[in-house]
């Protein structure tokens, strides 16, 4: 059984919580794309575990965490997450595996990411500054360095020194301080010793798991609206986020997938630049941001807020073959008198679809809203659908009908036990 969790919006949908719930029955929990630009937080018994690279489902005793080939890795971040889990008492031997095919995010990638952003001035994209774009650019231009090279230190030093020389020339044109290869190699050598025991052929490993009918949970990162092909590029992340990335990023054939769970936050949020058709700037936005703690887990930036955009979410569900929906953070909307939901777009008076719009159209169009009545009662922690206020039930049913996909999980709070299964 292969289950896939996909974010259907701009990331930060609360996938960590959903993955954590579903990992209960998983033998393997797998990250297959992106890097430490993602942030998944899981809260267990009041203790917060922020993850950026290690699959958050690893917190379940039975689940083995796998970082498959599609993930790009910052060795320093990975080591700090390994240390966090060790400090929490977790024995990681046989519990965490990392593909030797993963490309490495190296110090010059982070420097380049920031240099490009600064050069864009007022037209900044708002990247997370984690070196994602430059690392993926190196990957496809045959300049990348993988864990594979890290296995052979001499080879790694040779490649790293060559790449640092080239990158320092580029950094010089941006008037940015060059990378000190010797110093960085010392740090990387220490990280290498911690990481190497976890390196494995994760492809073989996962295919054996398929043959022996193990439960595999694919932990998607980011959100479909950031997919490098299906977003309003360049307001994107560098990787593919849609379900297809399961195949390219972990070697799992798509026909082996049994279910795709699309995570939908009950409203919209986004960090970074680019158009958000349903963005709001008023007191309601501030209230949602504060109550929903909408500040980036990766960068701490305040997130931009908008009403739920069902036109965009419908597209995300279609392109990713979503079979079930998990709604998150619906409790944050309690207390609002009216709740708006976007059910279509109009551009120059004509109906247009999300997929037909580039960033210029998305910035100009007018959302078509359906106004629904809100509910007063706080619903945090409710575990039965029948106990939700009637208007909240109607909001959920409206969403389900519009999207044409069954809603099976409703998260009503950040803690593991705060959810409704229907
Ligand atoms: P990058 O992925 O760091 O290059 O950033 C590109 C864009 O994607 C920026 O707008 C980021 O804020 C956004 N982004 C990337 N990953 C995530 C995520 O996991 N959640 C929210 N936004 C993200």
Boltz pocket constraint, residues with backbone or C-beta under 6 A from the ligand:
constraints:
  - pocket:
      binder: B
      contacts: [[A, 10], [A, 11], [A, 12], [A, 37], [A, 38], [A, 39], [A, 125], [A, 126], [A, 127], [A, 128], [A, 129], [A, 130], [A, 131], [A, 132], [A, 133], [A, 221], [A, 222], [A, 223], [A, 226], [A, 235], [A, 236], [A, 237], [A, 238], [A, 271], [A, 272], [A, 273]]
      max_distance: 6.0
